[in-house]
């Protein structure tokens, strides 16, 4: 019983990994997830495709490890992605609306005009933005025929992906979520630990369709044999970025991590301090244990790995994502090319849903290597935007002054990108010892509940980076490059932020 099975249901794939008692990954399986784009700026997933993929990857790993060797199951998921389903049958009533989706920008603008911004920030720690679940759910209630009436009769369940999977895994026995996912809905009072009635009333959301909110570590029921061929206890659930922070052992206030996947998410542990931001960062729940919440500041980049996918799939500049490293090394370091990947608006600290992407600084001498390097470099610039804003918020608190950024995710295998990140930040970058840190965090939560892993202090003692990058760029070049980036961002702003 020394293994923990982790489900990592992400934006572009669904993965299952078995971790042993030392936190080492073993058997794994993955399935890609189709992206659905009904209209420009709209992004959807098929919930049934996600559910089928979860069953397939878990059955594969269980078959390799053996059900008798699995002590517990943990779940981590893409946050904010919104699902509604039939309470009686578990069948989705619409495609899931993905966190990247911008269709509710008009409703967000309406809420801003009505003066809801201060209430949203004070209560939820968030900013009004299409990114979060609340306006997505309001859109579904308004646009899916009959859904509002059925919701009023309590025939419908709302949830983020974790909640949908828990409902399906338990055969409809549990309609629950965890505090980290609840905190990303723009409906949850992070101080009181409960749904906010004022926001529910304004958006026309019946409280009865919302899930019960639980700790990240504890009893989430049992995955029935119908799902995987064997019953498994579910003992941990967390949104992907909070799970990654756990997997990176960012368990003490002042520790900061960045995950580079489809997007990039920077999270700073602020302990029991629910810190308000003067720089449009988000205050959120890092995790909740024994009903006590640990908080974090967070900033997000919508396009990180997704920028490289765009260079590959839409422009055809590279055949594989891995090709970007070698091509970037061939780029002219003085090209002056900047790529601002505002394809679905700009996230923190700008928060401009109307901004759109651009490549600026092109000359006749510019080539595809310059554009690919600019795409990679844009991730470093955006990370600096976030860290600068966070540290300004945390100035004088002693939080966030470590001078080290812990990183994980697919882009961390790109040595050019990680060195450029250290250069643009002017501080050390430590790469996680395993790539699948998000899944590891889910395993840690579940495994601690099942007695497989020790406490957080032990996790912190045993963490070591696989690689450390020190800045090599001189300060004058660093600041000149960053000034060019800020000018490029200003050129794509919508004027509505």
N, C-alpha and C positions, 0 to 999 in steps of 0.2 A: 504493500500500500504506500510505497514511497514516491509515487508520481502524482503530479497535478496536471489535469488537462485544461488548457486555456483556449477559449474561443476568441479570436480577434476578428471581429466583423468590421471591416474598413470600407473606405469609399470606393476603392477599385478592386478589392478582393476580399475573400472570406478564408480565414486560415485557422487551423487547429494545430497546437503544439503540445507535446507532453514534456514537462520539466521534471527532472529528478530532484532528490532531496537536497542537492547542492545548487539548485537553480540552473542546471545545465540543460539546454534544449536537446531533445532526442527526436523521436518520430514526429513528423509533421506532414501536413497536406494542405493544399491551397487550391482555390478555384477563383478565376477572374469574375468580376461583376460587371455586367453590361451597364453602360451609362446611357440614359434616355434623355434626349433634348427636344421636347415638344415644340418649344419656341426659343428664340434668342434670350439668353439669361435664365432659362428654366432648366432645371436638372432633376431627374427622377430616377428611382430604382424600383424594381419589381420586388415587393416583399416576399412573394412566394419563391422567387429565384434565390433570395437570401436564405430563406428557411431550408430549401432543398440543398443549397451549398453547405449550410451548417451541418445538416445530417450526413452529407457525403464525407466531408473532411473529418468529422468526429468519428464516424464509423471506421474510416481508414486508419486513423491513429489508434483507436481502441483495438482494432484488429492486430496491429503491430505490437502494442505494449501489453495488451491483455487487461480486460476489465478488472480483474482481481488485484491488479497493481496500481489502480487509480484511486487515490484517497478522496479527491474532490474535483469539482469543476468550477472554473472561474470564467467570467465573461467580460470582455471589453468591447467597445463599439464606437463607431462614428457618432459623434454627438449632434444634437440639434435636428438631425434628420427625423422627419415627422411621419407617423403612421397612424391610420385609423382602421379599426377592424370590427367585425361583427362579434359581439360578446358571446353569442350562442355557438357560433361555428368556428371562430378564429380566422375567418376569411377576410383578407384586406378589402377595403371598400374603395380604394384608390391607390395608385402608385405612391410610394413613399416620396415625399418632397425633401430633397437633399439639402444639407446645410449650405451648399454653394448657391442655391437657387435664389434669384433676386426678384421673383414675380410680385412680392408683397411690398416693394419699395413705395408705391403710392399710399398704401395703408400706413406705412411707417411715417411718411411725410405728414399724413393726416393726424396721426398721434402727436407728432412734434408740434404741429400748428395748434392743437388743442391743449398743449402745455403738459403733456404726460412725461416729458423727459426727466424732470427732477424726481418724480415718484418712481419711475422705473429704476433709475440709478440708486436712489436711496434704499429701495426695498430689495431689488434683485441683484444689485451690483453691476448691472449690465447697461448698455446703451440701446436705444431704440434702433433696431437694424433688421433687415430681412433675414440675416444670418440665423437668428434664433427661432425657436419653435412656435412661439405664441402666434405670430401673424400668419405663419404657415397653417396652423390649425384653424384660425379664423377664416382663412381663404377656403379651406376644405369645407367647413361648415356652410359657407356662403355659396359654394360653387358645385358641390356634389349633390345631385338631385335627391331630396328626401333626407339628407344626412342630418340637418339641423333638427328636424322633427324626430328622427330616430334617436339622436343624442339626448333630446329632452325626455325621451321615454327610457333612457339608460340602457338602450340596446347596443350601444357603441362603446368601444374602448379607444382612448388615445394613449399613445406612448412614443417614446424614442425607441431605437432599435433594440436596446437591452430589454425594455418592457415587452415588446412584441415577442422576442425570443423566449423570455421567461414564461409568458402566457402559453406559447406553443409547446415548450419543453415540459411544462407541468400539466398539459392537457386542459388548460383553462382554469386550473385551480388557483393561480396567483395572477393578480393584476397589480404589479408592483414595479418600482424603479428604485434607484439608489440616489443619495443626496447629490452626487456630482452631476448626474444627468438631469435631475430635477432643476439644479441651479443654472442650467443652460437653456431653459425653456422661455425665460423672460416672464414667468408666471409664479416663481417661487421666492418667498421671503427668506433670504439666507440667514438673517439674524434670528427669526422666530422658528425657522425650520418647518414652514407650512406654506401651502398655496395661498396666494394673495387674492382675497375676494374682490377688491376694487378692480384689478386687472381682468379677472374672469368676467366681471359684470360688464366692463367697457367693451370687451371683445366678444361678448355673447357666448361664452364657453360654460356649459353646465359642469359644476364641480364633480358630479357623479361619473363623468367619463375619464377623470384623471386617476392615475395610479397611486397607490400607497407608497410613501417614501421611507426607505430603510437605510441602515448603515451600509457601508461598503463591504464590511466583513461580517458574516453571520449566516443565518439560515434563509436561503432563497428557495426552499423546497427541494424537490427531487425531479431530475430529468427522467421521464418515464421510459420503460423499455421500448415503447413504440418509436421513440426518437432514434435511439442508437443501438437497440438490441439488448441493452442492459440498463438497469437503473443506476443513476449516479447522483450523489448529493451536490447541490449547487451552493457554494459557500462564499463566493465573492463576486461583486459586480462593480465596475467603475467605467466612466467615460474614458476615451482613449488617452487624452492628455494627462489626466490625473493618474491613470494606470502607468503611463510612461514615466511620470515623476516618481512613482513608487518603484518602478523597475530600475530607475537611475539612482535609487537610494537618496533622493532629495528629501530627507526626512527631518531636517533641521531648518529653522528659519534662517534665511539668507541664501539658501541654495537655489540655483537657477538651472533649468534645463530647457533645451530646444529640441523639438522633434521635427525632422524634415521628411515628410511624406508627400502626399498630394498637396497639402498646404504646409505651413510651418507654424508651430505653436510654441511660444515662449512662456514658461510658467515659473514664477518665483514664490517659494514657500514663505508666507508671512506669519506663520504660527497661528496663535489665537487672535491676531490682530486683523479685523475686517477693515482693510485699508481703503479709504476713498482715494480716487485718483484725480489729480488736476490735469492730467494729460490724456484723458480718454482711454486709459487702460480699463480692463474689466476686473472687478473684485468678484471672486468666485469661491466655491467650496473646493478645497483640495481633496479632502476626504472627511468622512464622518465615522467615528468609532465610539461605541457606547453612548450614542446620542450627542457626543461632543464634536463640534466641527472645527477642523483646521482650515485656514483660509489661504488664498493665493491671489497674486496679481497675474493677469494673463493678457497677452497680446497675440494676435493672429495675423498670419500672412495667408491670403487665400490661394496664391499660386506659388508653390515651391517646386516640388517634383512635377506638378502639372505643367509648369512652364517648359520643362524639358520634354514632356510628352507632346506639348504643342509644337515645339521645334522639330520633333520627330514625325508626328502624325499629320500635322497640318502644313508645315513648310517643307518637310522632307530633307532637312539639313543634316540629319543623322539617321542611321539605320537602326541603332539601338541606343538606349539611354547611356550605356557605358561608353559609347563613342564620344560623348561630350567632353570627357576629360582630356583625351588626346587632342581633340580639335581645339579646345581652349588653350592648350599649351602652344599651339601654332599661331594664336591670335597676336595681332600687333598690340603691345601693351599701351601704346599711345594713340589708339584708334579714335578715342573720344566717343565711342558708340555706347549708348545706354538703352536698355530694354526695360520699359515700365510695364509689368504684366498685370494691368488693371482690367483684365478681360471680364471680370464680374464685380467691378468696383474695387476700391481700396479699403482694406481693413485698418486695424489700429496702427498708428495713432491718428490716421487721417479720417477714417470712416466716411468715405465718399462713395455712396452706392452708384452715383452717376458717372464716375470717372471711367475712362476706357483706355485700353492698352495702346502703346506706341513704341516705335523704335526711333530714337532721335540721335542726331550727330552723324548721320550717314554721309559719306563722301564717295567719290568715284572709286577710291582705293579700298573701300570697305568690302569685306567678303564674309562668307558664311562662318568662318572661324571667329571673326569679331562679334558676330551676332550671337553665336552659341556662348562665347565667353561672357558677353553682356547678360545673357539669360541667367547663367550661373552667378554672376556677380550681383545681379538684382536681389538674389536671396540674401547675400551678405549685407547689402545696403539696407534692406527691409529689417533684417535682424538688428542692425545697429539702431534704426529708428525706434524699434520696440525697447531695446535695452536702455537707450538714452532716456526715453520717457519714463520707464519703470524706475530707474535709479534716481531720476529727479523727484518722483513721487516718494521714494523711500529715503531721500537724503535726510541725514540726522538721526535715522532710526537704527543704524547699524545693520540693517537688512539689505542684502543684495550687494555687499561690498567685497565679495570674495575675489573678484578679478578673474574668475574662471567660469566658463560656460560648458556645461555637460550637454552632449549632443547624441542623438540617436536617429534612426530612420534610414531609408534607402540611400539618400544623398550622401551620407557620411562615408560611403565607400569611394567617393570621388575625391582623391587626394588634392587635386587642384582647387576644387571648391572649398574644401576645409581649410587649406592654407590661406586662400583668399579671405575666408571668413575671419580667421585669426588676424590677418593683416588689416582688414577694414575695421574690426572691433578694437584692435590694439590690445588684445588680451589672449590668454591661453584658451584653447579649445580642447576639451577632453572627449574622446569618442568612446561610447559605451562598449563594454566587453563583448556583448552580443547584439546583433542587429535587431532582434525582435523584442525590444525592451517593453513595448506596450503589452504584448502577450505575457511577458515575464511579470509585469506589475499585477495583471489579473491573477496570475498564478500565485504571486505572493499573498494577495488578499485572501484567496481561497485556502492556500496552504497554511497560512497562519491560523485561520479558523479551524483547520483540520489537524493542527499540530505537526505539520510537516516542516515548517520553517520557524526560525526563532523570531525574536522581536525586532523592531526597527533599528535598535542600536547594533544588533548583530548584522543586519543587512548593510548598514553603513560601514562597519568595520571591514567587511569582506569585499567591498566594491573597489575595483581597480580598472582604470581605462585601458582600452586596447591600444590606443595611440594618443599622443598629445602633440598639438601643433602650437608653436610659439610664433608671435608676430615677427615678420622679417621686413616689412615695408617701413620706410622712414615716415615720420609724422607728416612732413610737408606733402608727400605724395598721397598719403592716406586722406588728409583733409581736403586736398584738391579734388580727389576722386569723389569724395562724399559731397562736396559742394556741387559738383556736376550732377550728381544723382538728385539732389534736392531741387535743382533747377529743372531737371527733366520731369520730376513729379509735378511740379507747379504747372507745367505745360499741359498735363492731361487732366487737371482738376476740372470738375463740372461747374464749380461756382455755387453748388447747392449744399455743400457739406456744412 
